[in-house]
Amino acid sequence: MALNDFDIANRALGRIGNREFITSLDTTVDGSENAELCSKYYAPARDRILSRAPWRFASRMAALLEWDAGVTYPDWASGTTYVKNAQVTGPDGNVYYSRQGGNVGHTPSGDMDDVWWAPGAGAQIIPGWQYTYGLPDDYLQAQYVFSGARPGAMAVPTIDAALLFGVTSVGMLPAINGAPPQVPFVVQAGYLFTDLPNAKLIYTYAAEDVTTFPALVVDAIATELAVDLALADATKAKLAVGLRSEAQAALDRAAAAEANSEQPDFRPDSSFVAVRG
C-alpha cells in the first residue's frame, strides 16, 4: 500500500502515545482535533527536514529570473497557504516574504520577531552584487549555483591548471583537484545575489509526494512532527525533550544514508603533492 502524508502524521501521533489516528490531513475530510493539529504542523516539520540536507529526491535545477524593480506582488490572502520565500504585498502595502512553508492565516506585519513573515527588501538588501534573482516558488534551500560542471566531475581544470594558466571563469573560483568551480552567492530576503549572469540554481524544493521519500527520511519527518505535536499538548510537552534528540538522530541516519548512496569521481593528488614521492 502506497505511503500517504497522513501515514507519516499517524507515526508522529503514535510516538507521543496518541492512538486516535487520522484518515486525512484535509480537515474537510477528517474533522478531528488530531487532523487539525497534524494539518497545521506537518508541512513545516517536513520542510525543516528537507531543508537540512541536499536530498537528491528533493533537488531541482531552475533557470533564475533576474529581479525587476518594477515587479508587483499579489495581495496577501488569509485563506492562501504560502510556501517558504513566497512574496506578497501585505495589508499595509509593503512587500513581505514567507519565512517558512505551510504559512496560512498569519497576517504580514513589520514586526521583526514575526516567525511567519519578514519584510521583502529586494535588491536593496545587499548592494555590490552584479545580479539579483528571484527564487523558485517551491524553493526551500539553496545547494549551489550551477557552474557548468557536475559535482565531482573531473572534466574541469584542476587547481594546478588554474594556478599555472589562470583558467577561471567570471564569478567563479578555481576548481580544486577536479571539483566543479564554486560560484559565490548569497540568499537573503527571498532573493539570490551572485555575479554570474543567467544563473541556474540547484536547490531543495518543497517535495510533497511522500512515495518518493526514502524510508529514513520518512522516519525523520515523523519524529520531527512528533516534537511539534508534543509541544502543542500541555500533557505531553515533557516528551519533546527526548523527541528532539531522537529527531536529530533520525536526521543524521537519513543524511548518512544519502551520502553513502553516491560515488564521486576519483580525485588524484595534486601534482605538487605527487612530485614529493
C-alpha positions as CSV (number, residue, x, y, z in Angstrom):
1,M,0.0,0.0,0.0
2,A,1.4,3.4,-1.0
3,L,2.5,5.7,1.7
4,N,0.4,8.9,2.4
5,D,1.2,12.1,4.2
6,F,-1.3,11.2,6.9
7,D,0.5,7.9,7.5
8,I,3.6,9.9,8.5
9,A,1.3,12.0,10.7
10,N,0.0,8.9,12.4
11,R,3.5,7.7,13.1
12,A,4.1,11.0,14.8
13,L,0.9,10.6,16.8
14,G,2.0,7.1,17.9
15,R,5.3,8.4,19.1
16,I,3.6,10.7,21.6
17,G,1.3,7.9,22.7
18,N,-1.8,9.1,20.9
19,R,-3.7,6.3,19.3
20,E,-6.5,8.4,17.8
21,F,-5.2,8.2,14.3
22,I,-6.4,10.3,11.3
23,T,-7.6,9.4,7.9
24,S,-6.5,12.6,6.1
25,L,-4.6,15.9,6.6
26,D,-7.5,17.6,4.7
27,T,-9.7,18.9,7.6
28,T,-12.7,18.8,5.3
29,V,-12.3,15.0,5.1
30,D,-11.2,14.4,8.7
31,G,-12.5,17.0,11.1
32,S,-10.9,15.5,14.2
33,E,-8.8,17.6,16.5
34,N,-5.8,15.4,15.7
35,A,-6.3,16.0,12.0
36,E,-6.4,19.7,12.6
37,L,-3.2,19.7,14.6
38,C,-1.3,17.5,12.1
39,S,-2.5,19.6,9.2
40,K,-1.1,22.7,11.0
41,Y,2.3,21.2,11.8
42,Y,3.0,18.6,9.1
43,A,4.2,20.8,6.3
44,P,6.6,23.0,8.4
45,A,8.1,19.8,10.0
46,R,8.5,18.2,6.6
47,D,10.1,21.3,5.1
48,R,12.5,21.6,8.1
49,I,13.8,18.1,7.4
50,L,14.0,18.7,3.7
51,S,16.0,21.9,4.2
52,R,18.7,20.3,6.4
53,A,20.4,18.2,3.7
54,P,20.9,18.2,-0.1
55,W,18.5,15.3,-0.7
56,R,18.7,14.1,-4.3
57,F,15.0,13.1,-4.3
58,A,14.0,16.7,-3.5
59,S,16.5,18.5,-5.7
60,R,15.8,20.6,-8.8
61,M,17.6,22.9,-11.1
62,A,15.9,26.2,-12.2
63,A,17.0,29.0,-14.5
64,L,16.6,32.0,-12.3
65,L,14.7,35.2,-13.3
66,E,16.6,38.4,-12.8
67,W,14.8,40.7,-10.3
68,D,12.8,43.5,-11.7
69,A,12.5,46.6,-9.6
70,G,9.1,47.3,-11.1
71,V,7.6,43.9,-10.3
72,T,4.4,43.8,-8.2
73,Y,3.4,41.0,-5.9
74,P,-0.1,39.6,-5.2
75,D,-2.0,40.8,-2.3
76,W,-1.8,38.6,0.8
77,A,-4.9,36.5,1.3
78,S,-5.8,34.9,4.7
79,G,-7.0,31.7,3.2
80,T,-4.0,31.0,1.0
81,T,-1.2,28.7,2.1
82,Y,2.2,30.1,1.3
83,V,5.4,28.2,0.7
84,K,8.8,29.3,2.1
85,N,10.0,32.6,0.5
86,A,6.7,33.3,-1.2
87,Q,6.4,37.1,-1.8
88,V,3.2,39.0,-1.1
89,T,2.0,42.6,-0.7
90,G,0.8,43.0,2.8
91,P,-2.3,44.9,4.1
92,D,0.0,47.9,4.7
93,G,1.2,48.0,1.1
94,N,4.7,46.7,1.9
95,V,6.3,43.6,0.4
96,Y,6.9,40.6,2.6
97,Y,8.3,37.1,2.1
98,S,7.3,33.9,4.0
99,R,9.8,32.6,6.4
100,Q,8.5,29.0,6.3
101,G,6.2,26.7,4.4
102,G,2.6,25.9,5.5
103,N,2.0,29.6,6.1
104,V,-1.7,30.3,6.3
105,G,-3.8,32.8,8.2
106,H,-0.9,34.8,9.5
107,T,-1.1,38.5,8.7
108,P,2.2,40.0,7.4
109,S,3.5,42.9,9.6
110,G,6.6,44.9,10.2
111,D,7.3,43.0,13.4
112,M,10.9,41.7,13.1
113,D,10.1,39.0,15.6
114,D,7.3,37.6,13.4
115,V,8.1,33.9,12.8
116,W,6.0,33.7,9.7
117,W,6.7,36.9,7.6
118,A,9.7,39.2,7.1
119,P,10.0,42.4,5.1
120,G,11.0,41.8,1.5
121,A,13.5,44.5,0.9
122,G,14.5,43.1,-2.5
123,A,17.7,44.2,-4.3
124,Q,18.4,47.0,-1.7
125,I,19.3,44.4,1.0
126,I,22.8,43.6,-0.3
127,P,24.4,46.2,-2.7
128,G,27.5,45.2,-4.6
129,W,26.5,42.0,-6.4
130,Q,26.1,42.2,-10.1
131,Y,22.9,40.2,-10.4
132,T,19.8,39.8,-8.2
133,Y,17.4,36.9,-8.9
134,G,14.1,35.8,-7.6
135,L,13.8,32.3,-6.1
136,P,11.5,29.5,-7.4
137,D,8.1,29.3,-5.8
138,D,8.8,25.9,-4.3
139,Y,12.3,26.8,-3.0
140,L,13.4,25.6,0.4
141,Q,17.2,25.7,0.5
142,A,20.0,26.6,-2.0
143,Q,22.6,23.9,-2.7
144,Y,24.8,25.6,-5.3
145,V,24.7,27.8,-8.4
146,F,25.4,25.6,-11.4
147,S,28.8,26.3,-12.9
148,G,28.5,24.1,-15.9
149,A,30.2,21.0,-14.3
150,R,28.5,18.4,-12.2
151,P,29.6,17.8,-8.6
152,G,32.7,15.5,-8.5
153,A,33.3,15.8,-12.3
154,M,36.9,15.6,-13.5
155,A,36.4,17.3,-16.8
156,V,37.2,20.8,-15.5
157,P,40.6,22.4,-14.8
158,T,42.4,21.2,-11.7
159,I,43.9,23.7,-9.2
160,D,47.2,23.1,-10.9
161,A,45.9,24.3,-14.3
162,A,44.2,27.2,-12.6
163,L,47.3,28.3,-10.9
164,L,49.6,27.8,-13.9
165,F,47.4,29.1,-16.6
166,G,44.8,31.2,-14.8
167,V,41.9,29.0,-16.0
168,T,38.9,30.6,-14.3
169,S,35.5,32.0,-15.3
170,V,33.9,35.2,-14.4
171,G,32.1,34.9,-11.0
172,M,33.8,31.5,-10.3
173,L,36.6,30.4,-8.0
174,P,39.2,27.9,-9.5
175,A,38.3,24.2,-9.4
176,I,40.1,22.3,-6.6
177,N,41.5,18.9,-7.6
178,G,38.8,18.3,-10.2
179,A,35.8,19.6,-8.2
180,P,33.5,22.0,-10.1
181,P,34.2,25.7,-9.8
182,Q,32.3,27.2,-6.9
183,V,30.1,30.2,-7.8
184,P,29.8,32.7,-4.9
185,F,26.3,33.6,-4.0
186,V,24.1,34.6,-1.0
187,V,20.4,34.1,-0.4
188,Q,18.7,36.7,1.7
189,A,15.2,38.2,2.0
190,G,13.8,35.9,-0.7
191,Y,16.4,36.8,-3.3
192,L,19.7,35.2,-4.6
193,F,22.6,37.5,-5.2
194,T,25.6,36.5,-7.4
195,D,27.9,37.8,-10.0
196,L,27.0,35.1,-12.6
197,P,24.7,36.1,-15.5
198,N,21.9,33.7,-16.5
199,A,22.3,31.8,-13.3
200,K,20.9,28.4,-12.7
201,L,20.3,27.2,-9.2
202,I,20.4,23.7,-7.8
203,Y,18.1,23.8,-4.8
204,T,16.0,21.7,-2.5
205,Y,12.3,22.1,-3.2
206,A,9.2,21.6,-1.1
207,A,8.6,18.0,-2.2
208,E,5.1,16.7,-1.4
209,D,5.0,13.3,-3.0
210,V,5.9,11.1,0.0
211,T,6.1,8.0,-2.1
212,T,9.5,9.3,-3.3
213,F,10.8,9.8,0.2
214,P,13.4,7.3,1.4
215,A,12.3,5.3,4.5
216,L,14.8,7.0,6.8
217,V,13.6,10.5,5.7
218,V,10.1,9.4,6.4
219,D,11.2,8.4,9.9
220,A,13.0,11.8,10.4
221,I,9.9,13.7,9.4
222,A,7.6,11.7,11.6
223,T,9.9,12.2,14.6
224,E,10.2,16.0,13.8
225,L,6.5,16.3,13.7
226,A,6.1,14.4,16.9
227,V,8.2,17.1,18.6
228,D,5.7,19.8,17.4
229,L,2.7,17.7,18.4
230,A,4.1,17.1,21.9
231,L,4.8,20.8,22.4
232,A,1.2,21.5,21.3
233,D,-0.2,19.3,24.1
234,A,0.5,20.5,27.6
235,T,0.1,17.0,29.0
236,K,2.9,15.7,26.6
237,A,5.3,18.7,26.5
238,K,7.9,16.8,28.5
239,L,8.2,14.2,25.8
240,A,9.5,16.9,23.4
241,V,12.9,16.9,25.1
242,G,13.6,13.3,24.3
243,L,12.0,13.5,21.0
244,R,14.3,16.3,19.9
245,S,17.3,14.1,20.4
246,E,15.5,11.3,18.5
247,A,14.7,13.6,15.7
248,Q,18.3,14.7,15.3
249,A,19.5,11.1,15.4
250,A,16.9,10.2,12.7
251,L,18.0,13.1,10.6
252,D,21.7,12.0,11.0
253,R,20.9,8.4,9.9
254,A,19.0,9.6,6.8
255,A,21.7,12.1,5.8
256,A,24.4,9.4,6.3
257,A,22.5,7.0,4.1
258,E,22.1,9.7,1.4
259,A,25.8,10.5,1.5
260,N,26.6,6.8,1.1
261,S,24.5,6.3,-2.0
262,E,26.8,8.0,-4.4
263,Q,30.4,7.6,-5.6
264,P,32.1,10.8,-6.7
265,D,34.8,10.7,-9.3
266,F,38.3,9.7,-8.0
267,R,40.3,12.8,-7.3
268,P,44.1,12.2,-7.8
269,D,46.6,14.1,-5.7
270,S,47.7,17.5,-6.9
271,S,50.9,17.2,-9.0
272,F,52.5,19.5,-6.4
273,V,51.9,16.6,-3.9
274,A,52.8,13.8,-6.3
275,V,56.3,15.1,-7.0
276,R,57.2,14.7,-3.4
277,G,57.3,10.9,-3.9
